[in-house]
Structure formats: C-alpha cells, structure tokens
Amino acid sequence: MQVLVRDNNVDQALRALKKKMQREGLFREMKIRRNYEKPSERRARERAEAVRRYRKLLRKRLEREGY
C-alpha cells in the first residue's frame, strides 16, 4: 500500500493511509489477530457476522420497500 507525500505534508499522507487501511479492513484484522482464536470460535464469529449483515440488509430493504 502506498501513499504519496506532497509538499512535505506528512499529516495529510498519514490521513490518506489510515483511510486506505480502514477501507481494506486491516485494523479489524489486526484486532482479531491480536489473540489466538480457536477454529470453532472463528467459525462462530464469522457466522454471527453473516447473520448480522443479513439482518441489516433486511432492515434496509424493509425501510426502503415497506414490507
């Protein structure tokens, strides 16, 4: 991942880098990998995340279409 530093403005480049990392999901992955996670716990977490995403999609669809 690369970010250009223009006019020696490191703060702006750092902000752009953080935004790119956030978009790629690197911060979430680092948080998850901080501690060992058993395979069964990983499957359960991923399943719960999928359910959460699906329910969010249904809520948005209900709000948009009204049924």
PDB file of N, CA, C and O in Angstrom:
ATOM      1  N   MET A   1       0.852  -1.164   0.000  1.00  0.00           N
ATOM      2  CA  MET A   1       0.000   0.000   0.000  1.00  0.00           C
ATOM      3  C   MET A   1       0.904   1.236   0.000  1.00  0.00           C
ATOM      4  O   MET A   1       1.836   1.331   0.800  1.00  0.00           O
ATOM      5  N   GLN A   2       0.628   2.163  -0.886  1.00  0.00           N
ATOM      6  CA  GLN A   2       1.466   3.350  -0.999  1.00  0.00           C
ATOM      7  C   GLN A   2       0.618   4.609  -0.941  1.00  0.00           C
ATOM      8  O   GLN A   2      -0.514   4.648  -1.422  1.00  0.00           O
ATOM      9  N   VAL A   3       1.202   5.635  -0.338  1.00  0.00           N
ATOM     10  CA  VAL A   3       0.585   6.952  -0.279  1.00  0.00           C
ATOM     11  C   VAL A   3       1.657   7.963  -0.627  1.00  0.00           C
ATOM     12  O   VAL A   3       2.768   7.898  -0.100  1.00  0.00           O
ATOM     13  N   LEU A   4       1.339   8.891  -1.505  1.00  0.00           N
ATOM     14  CA  LEU A   4       2.299   9.922  -1.892  1.00  0.00           C
ATOM     15  C   LEU A   4       2.282  11.061  -0.887  1.00  0.00           C
ATOM     16  O   LEU A   4       1.219  11.492  -0.440  1.00  0.00           O
ATOM     17  N   VAL A   5       3.482  11.551  -0.531  1.00  0.00           N
ATOM     18  CA  VAL A   5       3.609  12.709   0.342  1.00  0.00           C
ATOM     19  C   VAL A   5       3.872  13.899  -0.560  1.00  0.00           C
ATOM     20  O   VAL A   5       4.892  13.968  -1.246  1.00  0.00           O
ATOM     21  N   ARG A   6       2.939  14.829  -0.549  1.00  0.00           N
ATOM     22  CA  ARG A   6       3.073  16.001  -1.418  1.00  0.00           C
ATOM     23  C   ARG A   6       3.396  17.233  -0.572  1.00  0.00           C
ATOM     24  O   ARG A   6       2.797  17.446   0.482  1.00  0.00           O
ATOM     25  N   ASP A   7       4.325  18.024  -1.033  1.00  0.00           N
ATOM     26  CA  ASP A   7       4.739  19.269  -0.370  1.00  0.00           C
ATOM     27  C   ASP A   7       5.126  19.047   1.092  1.00  0.00           C
ATOM     28  O   ASP A   7       4.838  19.881   1.951  1.00  0.00           O
ATOM     29  N   ASN A   8       5.777  17.920   1.367  1.00  0.00           N
ATOM     30  CA  ASN A   8       6.203  17.562   2.726  1.00  0.00           C
ATOM     31  C   ASN A   8       5.055  17.568   3.738  1.00  0.00           C
ATOM     32  O   ASN A   8       5.272  17.806   4.926  1.00  0.00           O
ATOM     33  N   ASN A   9       3.846  17.308   3.270  1.00  0.00           N
ATOM     34  CA  ASN A   9       2.679  17.286   4.144  1.00  0.00           C
ATOM     35  C   ASN A   9       2.436  15.850   4.594  1.00  0.00           C
ATOM     36  O   ASN A   9       1.652  15.114   3.995  1.00  0.00           O
ATOM     37  N   VAL A  10       3.131  15.472   5.665  1.00  0.00           N
ATOM     38  CA  VAL A  10       3.064  14.101   6.170  1.00  0.00           C
ATOM     39  C   VAL A  10       1.716  13.828   6.825  1.00  0.00           C
ATOM     40  O   VAL A  10       1.200  12.713   6.743  1.00  0.00           O
ATOM     41  N   ASP A  11       1.143  14.837   7.474  1.00  0.00           N
ATOM     42  CA  ASP A  11      -0.146  14.644   8.148  1.00  0.00           C
ATOM     43  C   ASP A  11      -1.236  14.241   7.158  1.00  0.00           C
ATOM     44  O   ASP A  11      -2.034  13.344   7.431  1.00  0.00           O
ATOM     45  N   GLN A  12      -1.262  14.902   6.024  1.00  0.00           N
ATOM     46  CA  GLN A  12      -2.267  14.588   5.007  1.00  0.00           C
ATOM     47  C   GLN A  12      -2.031  13.180   4.442  1.00  0.00           C
ATOM     48  O   GLN A  12      -2.985  12.443   4.193  1.00  0.00           O
ATOM     49  N   ALA A  13      -0.777  12.815   4.243  1.00  0.00           N
ATOM     50  CA  ALA A  13      -0.454  11.485   3.732  1.00  0.00           C
ATOM     51  C   ALA A  13      -0.819  10.407   4.756  1.00  0.00           C
ATOM     52  O   ALA A  13      -1.299   9.334   4.392  1.00  0.00           O
ATOM     53  N   LEU A  14      -0.590  10.698   6.022  1.00  0.00           N
ATOM     54  CA  LEU A  14      -0.943   9.746   7.075  1.00  0.00           C
ATOM     55  C   LEU A  14      -2.452   9.546   7.136  1.00  0.00           C
ATOM     56  O   LEU A  14      -2.924   8.422   7.311  1.00  0.00           O
ATOM     57  N   ARG A  15      -3.209  10.629   6.994  1.00  0.00           N
ATOM     58  CA  ARG A  15      -4.666  10.523   6.976  1.00  0.00           C
ATOM     59  C   ARG A  15      -5.134   9.657   5.812  1.00  0.00           C
ATOM     60  O   ARG A  15      -6.028   8.825   5.966  1.00  0.00           O
ATOM     61  N   ALA A  16      -4.520   9.860   4.644  1.00  0.00           N
ATOM     62  CA  ALA A  16      -4.889   9.074   3.464  1.00  0.00           C
ATOM     63  C   ALA A  16      -4.546   7.601   3.677  1.00  0.00           C
ATOM     64  O   ALA A  16      -5.311   6.721   3.282  1.00  0.00           O
ATOM     65  N   LEU A  17      -3.392   7.330   4.302  1.00  0.00           N
ATOM     66  CA  LEU A  17      -3.003   5.947   4.574  1.00  0.00           C
ATOM     67  C   LEU A  17      -3.987   5.281   5.525  1.00  0.00           C
ATOM     68  O   LEU A  17      -4.399   4.145   5.292  1.00  0.00           O
ATOM     69  N   LYS A  18      -4.366   5.974   6.591  1.00  0.00           N
ATOM     70  CA  LYS A  18      -5.320   5.420   7.546  1.00  0.00           C
ATOM     71  C   LYS A  18      -6.657   5.133   6.876  1.00  0.00           C
ATOM     72  O   LYS A  18      -7.292   4.119   7.166  1.00  0.00           O
ATOM     73  N   LYS A  19      -7.085   6.012   5.991  1.00  0.00           N
ATOM     74  CA  LYS A  19      -8.352   5.814   5.298  1.00  0.00           C
ATOM     75  C   LYS A  19      -8.288   4.576   4.400  1.00  0.00           C
ATOM     76  O   LYS A  19      -9.238   3.796   4.337  1.00  0.00           O
ATOM     77  N   LYS A  20      -7.155   4.405   3.704  1.00  0.00           N
ATOM     78  CA  LYS A  20      -6.981   3.225   2.856  1.00  0.00           C
ATOM     79  C   LYS A  20      -6.981   1.948   3.691  1.00  0.00           C
ATOM     80  O   LYS A  20      -7.606   0.955   3.318  1.00  0.00           O
ATOM     81  N   MET A  21      -6.274   1.980   4.828  1.00  0.00           N
ATOM     82  CA  MET A  21      -6.213   0.803   5.692  1.00  0.00           C
ATOM     83  C   MET A  21      -7.593   0.469   6.255  1.00  0.00           C
ATOM     84  O   MET A  21      -7.955  -0.702   6.363  1.00  0.00           O
ATOM     85  N   GLN A  22      -8.352   1.488   6.608  1.00  0.00           N
ATOM     86  CA  GLN A  22      -9.707   1.275   7.118  1.00  0.00           C
ATOM     87  C   GLN A  22     -10.581   0.633   6.046  1.00  0.00           C
ATOM     88  O   GLN A  22     -11.350  -0.287   6.329  1.00  0.00           O
ATOM     89  N   ARG A  23     -10.458   1.120   4.824  1.00  0.00           N
ATOM     90  CA  ARG A  23     -11.257   0.587   3.716  1.00  0.00           C
ATOM     91  C   ARG A  23     -10.917  -0.876   3.438  1.00  0.00           C
ATOM     92  O   ARG A  23     -11.798  -1.668   3.105  1.00  0.00           O
ATOM     93  N   GLU A  24      -9.650  -1.228   3.575  1.00  0.00           N
ATOM     94  CA  GLU A  24      -9.207  -2.596   3.326  1.00  0.00           C
ATOM     95  C   GLU A  24      -9.531  -3.538   4.479  1.00  0.00           C
ATOM     96  O   GLU A  24      -9.462  -4.756   4.315  1.00  0.00           O
ATOM     97  N   GLY A  25      -9.884  -2.993   5.644  1.00  0.00           N
ATOM     98  CA  GLY A  25     -10.217  -3.817   6.797  1.00  0.00           C
ATOM     99  C   GLY A  25      -9.007  -4.291   7.579  1.00  0.00           C
ATOM    100  O   GLY A  25      -9.094  -5.274   8.315  1.00  0.00           O
ATOM    101  N   LEU A  26      -7.882  -3.611   7.434  1.00  0.00           N
ATOM    102  CA  LEU A  26      -6.660  -4.030   8.126  1.00  0.00           C
ATOM    103  C   LEU A  26      -6.752  -3.839   9.633  1.00  0.00           C
ATOM    104  O   LEU A  26      -6.237  -4.661  10.390  1.00  0.00           O
ATOM    105  N   PHE A  27      -7.398  -2.771  10.080  1.00  0.00           N
ATOM    106  CA  PHE A  27      -7.495  -2.523  11.511  1.00  0.00           C
ATOM    107  C   PHE A  27      -8.323  -3.614  12.180  1.00  0.00           C
ATOM    108  O   PHE A  27      -7.974  -4.088  13.261  1.00  0.00           O
ATOM    109  N   ARG A  28      -9.421  -4.012  11.536  1.00  0.00           N
ATOM    110  CA  ARG A  28     -10.260  -5.084  12.086  1.00  0.00           C
ATOM    111  C   ARG A  28      -9.476  -6.387  12.168  1.00  0.00           C
ATOM    112  O   ARG A  28      -9.544  -7.110  13.162  1.00  0.00           O
ATOM    113  N   GLU A  29      -8.734  -6.671  11.106  1.00  0.00           N
ATOM    114  CA  GLU A  29      -7.961  -7.912  11.070  1.00  0.00           C
ATOM    115  C   GLU A  29      -6.870  -7.920  12.139  1.00  0.00           C
ATOM    116  O   GLU A  29      -6.636  -8.947  12.777  1.00  0.00           O
ATOM    117  N   MET A  30      -6.202  -6.784  12.339  1.00  0.00           N
ATOM    118  CA  MET A  30      -5.172  -6.708  13.375  1.00  0.00           C
ATOM    119  C   MET A  30      -5.784  -6.932  14.753  1.00  0.00           C
ATOM    120  O   MET A  30      -5.196  -7.605  15.599  1.00  0.00           O
ATOM    121  N   LYS A  31      -6.968  -6.366  14.974  1.00  0.00           N
ATOM    122  CA  LYS A  31      -7.640  -6.542  16.255  1.00  0.00           C
ATOM    123  C   LYS A  31      -7.991  -8.009  16.480  1.00  0.00           C
ATOM    124  O   LYS A  31      -7.820  -8.527  17.584  1.00  0.00           O
ATOM    125  N   ILE A  32      -8.480  -8.678  15.442  1.00  0.00           N
ATOM    126  CA  ILE A  32      -8.851 -10.088  15.549  1.00  0.00           C
ATOM    127  C   ILE A  32      -7.623 -10.949  15.790  1.00  0.00           C
ATOM    128  O   ILE A  32      -7.672 -11.881  16.593  1.00  0.00           O
ATOM    129  N   ARG A  33      -6.532 -10.658  15.115  1.00  0.00           N
ATOM    130  CA  ARG A  33      -5.323 -11.479  15.205  1.00  0.00           C
ATOM    131  C   ARG A  33      -4.468 -11.193  16.440  1.00  0.00           C
ATOM    132  O   ARG A  33      -3.438 -11.836  16.644  1.00  0.00           O
ATOM    133  N   ARG A  34      -4.884 -10.249  17.248  1.00  0.00           N
ATOM    134  CA  ARG A  34      -4.110  -9.904  18.440  1.00  0.00           C
ATOM    135  C   ARG A  34      -3.965 -11.114  19.365  1.00  0.00           C
ATOM    136  O   ARG A  34      -2.908 -11.325  19.959  1.00  0.00           O
ATOM    137  N   ASN A  35      -5.026 -11.898  19.481  1.00  0.00           N
ATOM    138  CA  ASN A  35      -5.014 -13.099  20.313  1.00  0.00           C
ATOM    139  C   ASN A  35      -5.373 -14.298  19.451  1.00  0.00           C
ATOM    140  O   ASN A  35      -6.033 -14.157  18.422  1.00  0.00           O
ATOM    141  N   TYR A  36      -4.930 -15.488  19.880  1.00  0.00           N
ATOM    142  CA  TYR A  36      -5.261 -16.703  19.153  1.00  0.00           C
ATOM    143  C   TYR A  36      -6.753 -16.972  19.274  1.00  0.00           C
ATOM    144  O   TYR A  36      -7.353 -16.799  20.335  1.00  0.00           O
ATOM    145  N   GLU A  37      -7.325 -17.392  18.180  1.00  0.00           N
ATOM    146  CA  GLU A  37      -8.748 -17.701  18.140  1.00  0.00           C
ATOM    147  C   GLU A  37      -8.909 -19.139  17.665  1.00  0.00           C
ATOM    148  O   GLU A  37      -8.440 -19.507  16.588  1.00  0.00           O
ATOM    149  N   LYS A  38      -9.571 -19.936  18.476  1.00  0.00           N
ATOM    150  CA  LYS A  38      -9.776 -21.329  18.104  1.00  0.00           C
ATOM    151  C   LYS A  38     -10.616 -21.386  16.828  1.00  0.00           C
ATOM    152  O   LYS A  38     -11.456 -20.516  16.598  1.00  0.00           O
ATOM    153  N   PRO A  39     -10.390 -22.412  15.996  1.00  0.00           N
ATOM    154  CA  PRO A  39     -11.161 -22.519  14.752  1.00  0.00           C
ATOM    155  C   PRO A  39     -12.675 -22.529  14.982  1.00  0.00           C
ATOM    156  O   PRO A  39     -13.423 -21.949  14.194  1.00  0.00           O
ATOM    157  N   SER A  40     -13.130 -23.181  16.051  1.00  0.00           N
ATOM    158  CA  SER A  40     -14.573 -23.212  16.323  1.00  0.00           C
ATOM    159  C   SER A  40     -15.083 -21.811  16.683  1.00  0.00           C
ATOM    160  O   SER A  40     -16.190 -21.435  16.297  1.00  0.00           O
ATOM    161  N   GLU A  41     -14.276 -21.040  17.423  1.00  0.00           N
ATOM    162  CA  GLU A  41     -14.662 -19.665  17.764  1.00  0.00           C
ATOM    163  C   GLU A  41     -14.686 -18.786  16.526  1.00  0.00           C
ATOM    164  O   GLU A  41     -15.542 -17.913  16.380  1.00  0.00           O
ATOM    165  N   ARG A  42     -13.734 -19.031  15.637  1.00  0.00           N
ATOM    166  CA  ARG A  42     -13.673 -18.254  14.397  1.00  0.00           C
ATOM    167  C   ARG A  42     -14.910 -18.501  13.539  1.00  0.00           C
ATOM    168  O   ARG A  42     -15.506 -17.566  13.005  1.00  0.00           O
ATOM    169  N   ARG A  43     -15.291 -19.780  13.414  1.00  0.00           N
ATOM    170  CA  ARG A  43     -16.493 -20.110  12.641  1.00  0.00           C
ATOM    171  C   ARG A  43     -17.730 -19.467  13.253  1.00  0.00           C
ATOM    172  O   ARG A  43     -18.578 -18.923  12.545  1.00  0.00           O
ATOM    173  N   ALA A  44     -17.822 -19.537  14.583  1.00  0.00           N
ATOM    174  CA  ALA A  44     -18.979 -18.944  15.265  1.00  0.00           C
ATOM    175  C   ALA A  44     -19.019 -17.433  15.043  1.00  0.00           C
ATOM    176  O   ALA A  44     -20.083 -16.868  14.790  1.00  0.00           O
ATOM    177  N   ARG A  45     -17.862 -16.781  15.137  1.00  0.00           N
ATOM    178  CA  ARG A  45     -17.808 -15.326  14.922  1.00  0.00           C
ATOM    179  C   ARG A  45     -18.205 -14.969  13.509  1.00  0.00           C
ATOM    180  O   ARG A  45     -18.987 -14.044  13.291  1.00  0.00           O
ATOM    181  N   GLU A  46     -17.662 -15.707  12.537  1.00  0.00           N
ATOM    182  CA  GLU A  46     -17.978 -15.418  11.140  1.00  0.00           C
ATOM    183  C   GLU A  46     -19.449 -15.660  10.843  1.00  0.00           C
ATOM    184  O   GLU A  46     -20.064 -14.916  10.079  1.00  0.00           O
ATOM    185  N   ARG A  47     -20.017 -16.708  11.450  1.00  0.00           N
ATOM    186  CA  ARG A  47     -21.439 -16.993  11.259  1.00  0.00           C
ATOM    187  C   ARG A  47     -22.284 -15.865  11.847  1.00  0.00           C
ATOM    188  O   ARG A  47     -23.261 -15.430  11.238  1.00  0.00           O
ATOM    189  N   ALA A  48     -21.901 -15.396  13.035  1.00  0.00           N
ATOM    190  CA  ALA A  48     -22.627 -14.299  13.683  1.00  0.00           C
ATOM    191  C   ALA A  48     -22.524 -13.019  12.858  1.00  0.00           C
ATOM    192  O   ALA A  48     -23.495 -12.271  12.746  1.00  0.00           O
ATOM    193  N   GLU A  49     -21.352 -12.767  12.284  1.00  0.00           N
ATOM    194  CA  GLU A  49     -21.186 -11.579  11.433  1.00  0.00           C
ATOM    195  C   GLU A  49     -22.074 -11.670  10.204  1.00  0.00           C
ATOM    196  O   GLU A  49     -22.661 -10.674   9.780  1.00  0.00           O
ATOM    197  N   ALA A  50     -22.174 -12.878   9.626  1.00  0.00           N
ATOM    198  CA  ALA A  50     -23.008 -13.065   8.448  1.00  0.00           C
ATOM    199  C   ALA A  50     -24.474 -12.825   8.793  1.00  0.00           C
ATOM    200  O   ALA A  50     -25.199 -12.191   8.027  1.00  0.00           O
ATOM    201  N   VAL A  51     -24.908 -13.330   9.941  1.00  0.00           N
ATOM    202  CA  VAL A  51     -26.293 -13.123  10.371  1.00  0.00           C
ATOM    203  C   VAL A  51     -26.555 -11.640  10.570  1.00  0.00           C
ATOM    204  O   VAL A  51     -27.604 -11.130  10.177  1.00  0.00           O
ATOM    205  N   ARG A  52     -25.593 -10.944  11.188  1.00  0.00           N
ATOM    206  CA  ARG A  52     -25.730  -9.509  11.424  1.00  0.00           C
ATOM    207  C   ARG A  52     -25.846  -8.744  10.112  1.00  0.00           C
ATOM    208  O   ARG A  52     -26.685  -7.854   9.970  1.00  0.00           O
ATOM    209  N   ARG A  53     -24.980  -9.108   9.142  1.00  0.00           N
ATOM    210  CA  ARG A  53     -25.050  -8.440   7.834  1.00  0.00           C
ATOM    211  C   ARG A  53     -26.391  -8.683   7.163  1.00  0.00           C
ATOM    212  O   ARG A  53     -26.973  -7.765   6.584  1.00  0.00           O
ATOM    213  N   TYR A  54     -26.894  -9.932   7.237  1.00  0.00           N
ATOM    214  CA  TYR A  54     -28.161 -10.284   6.598  1.00  0.00           C
ATOM    215  C   TYR A  54     -29.325  -9.528   7.233  1.00  0.00           C
ATOM    216  O   TYR A  54     -30.200  -9.024   6.529  1.00  0.00           O
ATOM    217  N   ARG A  55     -29.334  -9.449   8.575  1.00  0.00           N
ATOM    218  CA  ARG A  55     -30.411  -8.726   9.257  1.00  0.00           C
ATOM    219  C   ARG A  55     -30.372  -7.245   8.928  1.00  0.00           C
ATOM    220  O   ARG A  55     -31.415  -6.605   8.799  1.00  0.00           O
ATOM    221  N   LYS A  56     -29.174  -6.699   8.792  1.00  0.00           N
ATOM    222  CA  LYS A  56     -29.041  -5.290   8.422  1.00  0.00           C
ATOM    223  C   LYS A  56     -29.602  -5.067   7.018  1.00  0.00           C
ATOM    224  O   LYS A  56     -30.293  -4.080   6.764  1.00  0.00           O
ATOM    225  N   LEU A  57     -29.295  -5.996   6.109  1.00  0.00           N
ATOM    226  CA  LEU A  57     -29.815  -5.911   4.745  1.00  0.00           C
ATOM    227  C   LEU A  57     -31.335  -5.964   4.751  1.00  0.00           C
ATOM    228  O   LEU A  57     -31.987  -5.200   4.040  1.00  0.00           O
ATOM    229  N   LEU A  58     -31.911  -6.877   5.563  1.00  0.00           N
ATOM    230  CA  LEU A  58     -33.375  -6.979   5.649  1.00  0.00           C
ATOM    231  C   LEU A  58     -33.988  -5.699   6.206  1.00  0.00           C
ATOM    232  O   LEU A  58     -35.023  -5.244   5.718  1.00  0.00           O
ATOM    233  N   ARG A  59     -33.347  -5.105   7.239  1.00  0.00           N
ATOM    234  CA  ARG A  59     -33.855  -3.853   7.804  1.00  0.00           C
ATOM    235  C   ARG A  59     -33.873  -2.759   6.754  1.00  0.00           C
ATOM    236  O   ARG A  59     -34.849  -2.018   6.635  1.00  0.00           O
ATOM    237  N   LYS A  60     -32.786  -2.658   5.990  1.00  0.00           N
ATOM    238  CA  LYS A  60     -32.712  -1.617   4.963  1.00  0.00           C
ATOM    239  C   LYS A  60     -33.751  -1.857   3.878  1.00  0.00           C
ATOM    240  O   LYS A  60     -34.376  -0.916   3.388  1.00  0.00           O
ATOM    241  N   ARG A  61     -33.933  -3.126   3.502  1.00  0.00           N
ATOM    242  CA  ARG A  61     -34.916  -3.466   2.472  1.00  0.00           C
ATOM    243  C   ARG A  61     -36.311  -3.154   2.967  1.00  0.00           C
ATOM    244  O   ARG A  61     -37.120  -2.616   2.211  1.00  0.00           O
ATOM    245  N   LEU A  62     -36.621  -3.475   4.219  1.00  0.00           N
ATOM    246  CA  LEU A  62     -37.924  -3.192   4.814  1.00  0.00           C
ATOM    247  C   LEU A  62     -38.171  -1.699   4.834  1.00  0.00           C
ATOM    248  O   LEU A  62     -39.268  -1.239   4.516  1.00  0.00           O
ATOM    249  N   GLU A  63     -37.141  -0.933   5.211  1.00  0.00           N
ATOM    250  CA  GLU A  63     -37.272   0.515   5.262  1.00  0.00           C
ATOM    251  C   GLU A  63     -37.509   1.101   3.867  1.00  0.00           C
ATOM    252  O   GLU A  63     -38.293   2.035   3.697  1.00  0.00           O
ATOM    253  N   ARG A  64     -36.823   0.541   2.885  1.00  0.00           N
ATOM    254  CA  ARG A  64     -36.914   1.055   1.521  1.00  0.00           C
ATOM    255  C   ARG A  64     -38.229   0.650   0.850  1.00  0.00           C
ATOM    256  O   ARG A  64     -38.892   1.476   0.223  1.00  0.00           O
ATOM    257  N   GLU A  65     -38.602  -0.635   0.985  1.00  0.00           N
ATOM    258  CA  GLU A  65     -39.763  -1.141   0.251  1.00  0.00           C
ATOM    259  C   GLU A  65     -41.023  -1.154   1.087  1.00  0.00           C
ATOM    260  O   GLU A  65     -42.122  -1.142   0.533  1.00  0.00           O
ATOM    261  N   GLY A  66     -40.898  -1.177   2.402  1.00  0.00           N
ATOM    262  CA  GLY A  66     -42.067  -1.055   3.255  1.00  0.00           C
ATOM    263  C   GLY A  66     -42.808  -2.347   3.535  1.00  0.00           C
ATOM    264  O   GLY A  66     -43.940  -2.309   4.016  1.00  0.00           O
ATOM    265  N   TYR A  67     -42.200  -3.495   3.246  1.00  0.00           N
ATOM    266  CA  TYR A  67     -42.882  -4.776   3.596  1.00  0.00           C
ATOM    267  C   TYR A  67     -41.933  -5.809   4.020  1.00  0.00           C
ATOM    268  O   TYR A  67     -42.339  -6.925   4.342  1.00  0.00           O
TER     269      TYR A  67
END
